[in-house]
Amino acid sequence: MCNDYRLTVDVASIIEEFADLKIKIVFSEGAPNIEARQDIKITDVAPIVRTIEGSRNQGDLVQRRWSWPGANKRPVYNFRSDGREFVSGRCLIVADGFYEFTAPADPKKKRKDKWLFTMRNNPIFCVAGIWRETKDVGQAFTMLTMEPGPDIAPFHDRQIVIVERDAWADWLDPSVSAQSVIRALPAGSLLVEQVG
């Protein structure tokens, strides 16, 4: 399951990507200072674009904590989407890469092999997420997961939900069925490389 992702672009690039889709980004808390990061890990604060009630073509860019404490106090950083509609609290998690880890090919190696996945045709992509208010950590978000698509299946038995670019506005609109947006990308959409 995804517990590490990457975002190396600035706010202006994010705004431009959304503007290309006729989605206006607003800053209810002021424009965030987003630093390029190779590794965004569980409990880190990172940018998300939240639904603005009553507006399909606007999103609120804020920074929030990735994961909230579950009932057992473990962080809820991934959340199964299977059969759920998510009629509130939807967000898009902006990224330009994510990592999966597999057992090392070399049996003498102690650390898992780390694989970086990026989009073949676009530098930025969005992961379907939900956010909520918690008593322990305030507002936090989690990534939705699904059955693996063809590019992920060789590496993991689940994957994060990557929202196709032309469906970003649909995800931000809670009147659109979540299950109509949650689908695997076509084979070859993701590039993968082993990283250190």
C-alpha positions in Angstrom: 0.0 0.0 0.0 1.2 3.5 -0.7 3.0 5.0 2.3 5.4 7.3 0.5 4.8 9.7 -2.4 6.5 12.6 -4.2 5.7 16.2 -5.1 8.4 18.3 -6.7 6.4 21.1 -8.4 5.5 24.5 -7.1 2.1 26.1 -6.4 2.1 27.9 -9.8 2.4 24.6 -11.7 -0.4 23.1 -9.7 -2.7 26.1 -10.4 -1.8 25.9 -14.1 -2.7 22.1 -14.3 -6.1 22.8 -12.8 -6.7 25.9 -14.9 -6.1 23.8 -18.0 -9.2 21.8 -16.9 -11.2 25.0 -16.1 -10.9 24.4 -12.4 -10.1 27.5 -10.4 -7.9 27.0 -7.4 -8.8 29.2 -4.3 -6.8 29.6 -1.1 -9.1 29.8 1.8 -6.1 29.9 4.1 -3.7 31.8 1.9 -1.4 30.4 -0.8 0.6 27.6 0.9 4.4 27.4 0.7 4.9 24.1 -1.0 8.5 22.9 -1.1 9.7 20.2 -3.5 9.8 16.9 -1.7 11.1 13.5 -2.8 9.4 11.7 0.0 6.1 12.6 1.7 5.5 10.1 4.4 2.6 9.2 6.7 1.8 12.0 9.2 3.6 14.6 7.0 1.6 17.7 6.0 1.0 18.0 2.3 -1.2 19.8 -0.2 -4.7 18.7 -1.1 -7.5 20.3 -3.2 -10.8 20.1 -1.4 -14.3 20.3 -2.8 -16.0 23.7 -2.4 -19.6 23.0 -1.7 -21.9 24.0 -4.6 -19.0 24.6 -7.1 -17.9 22.0 -9.5 -15.2 24.1 -11.1 -13.4 25.3 -8.0 -11.1 23.7 -5.5 -9.6 24.8 -2.2 -5.9 24.2 -2.0 -4.8 23.7 1.6 -2.1 21.7 3.4 -3.2 18.9 5.8 -1.7 16.0 7.6 -1.6 12.7 5.8 -3.4 10.1 8.0 -5.6 10.3 11.0 -5.3 7.9 14.0 -7.6 4.9 13.7 -9.5 3.1 16.4 -6.3 1.1 17.3 -4.2 4.3 17.1 -2.5 3.2 14.0 -2.5 5.8 11.2 -5.2 5.5 8.6 -3.2 6.5 5.5 -5.0 4.3 3.0 -8.7 3.6 2.9 -10.6 1.1 0.7 -12.9 2.6 -1.9 -14.6 -0.7 -2.8 -18.3 0.0 -3.2 -18.3 3.3 -1.3 -19.6 6.6 -2.6 -17.9 9.3 -0.5 -20.7 11.9 -0.7 -18.7 14.3 1.5 -15.1 15.1 2.4 -13.6 14.4 -1.1 -10.2 15.8 -2.0 -7.5 15.4 -4.7 -4.0 14.7 -3.4 -1.5 16.3 -5.8 1.5 14.3 -6.6 4.1 13.7 -9.3 5.2 10.2 -8.2 4.5 7.5 -5.7 6.4 4.6 -4.4 5.8 0.9 -3.8 8.1 -1.5 -2.1 8.7 -5.2 -2.8 10.7 -8.0 -1.3 14.3 -7.6 -2.4 15.4 -9.5 -5.5 18.8 -10.1 -3.9 18.2 -12.4 -0.8 21.3 -10.9 0.8 19.8 -7.4 0.8 17.9 -6.5 4.0 15.9 -3.5 2.6 13.0 -3.8 0.3 13.3 -2.7 -3.3 11.8 0.7 -3.9 9.9 1.5 -7.1 8.9 5.0 -8.3 5.7 5.3 -10.4 5.1 8.4 -12.5 2.6 9.3 -15.2 3.7 8.7 -18.7 2.0 11.7 -20.3 1.7 14.3 -17.5 4.1 15.5 -14.8 1.3 16.0 -12.2 -1.5 13.6 -11.2 -4.1 13.5 -8.5 -4.9 10.7 -6.1 -8.5 10.4 -4.9 -8.7 11.1 -1.2 -11.0 12.0 1.6 -10.4 14.3 4.5 -12.0 14.6 7.9 -11.9 16.5 11.2 -10.4 14.5 14.0 -10.2 15.2 17.7 -6.6 14.0 17.9 -4.9 15.7 15.0 -7.4 18.2 13.5 -8.1 17.9 9.8 -6.3 15.1 8.0 -6.6 13.2 4.7 -6.2 9.6 3.5 -5.6 8.1 0.0 -8.3 5.8 -1.4 -7.3 2.3 -2.7 -8.7 -0.1 -5.2 -7.8 -3.4 -6.9 -4.6 -3.0 -8.8 -4.5 -2.0 -12.4 -2.3 -3.6 -15.0 0.8 -1.3 -14.3 0.6 -2.0 -10.5 -0.4 -5.6 -10.3 3.1 -7.0 -10.8 4.2 -5.0 -7.7 1.3 -5.0 -5.3 -2.2 -6.5 -4.7 -3.8 -3.0 -4.1 -3.2 0.4 -5.5 -4.0 4.0 -4.8 -6.9 5.5 -6.9 -5.3 7.8 -9.5 -8.0 10.0 -10.9 -7.9 10.4 -14.7 -7.1 14.0 -15.5 -10.4 14.6 -17.2 -12.3 13.4 -14.1 -10.7 15.8 -11.5 -13.8 18.0 -11.6 -16.0 14.9 -11.2 -14.2 13.9 -8.1 -14.6 17.3 -6.6 -18.3 17.2 -7.3 -20.0 14.9 -4.7 -23.1 14.6 -6.8 -21.0 12.5 -9.3 -20.9 8.9 -8.3 -17.5 8.0 -6.8 -17.6 4.6 -8.4 -17.9 6.2 -11.9 -14.6 7.9 -11.2 -12.7 5.1 -9.5 -11.3 2.9 -12.2 -7.9 1.6 -13.2 -5.8 3.5 -15.6 -5.1 1.8 -19.0 -2.0 -0.4 -19.3 1.1 1.7 -20.0 -0.2 4.9 -18.3 2.4 4.6 -15.6 6.2 4.5 -15.9 8.1 2.6 -13.2 11.7 2.6 -12.2 13.7 1.2 -9.4 15.1 3.8 -7.1 17.6 3.7 -4.2 
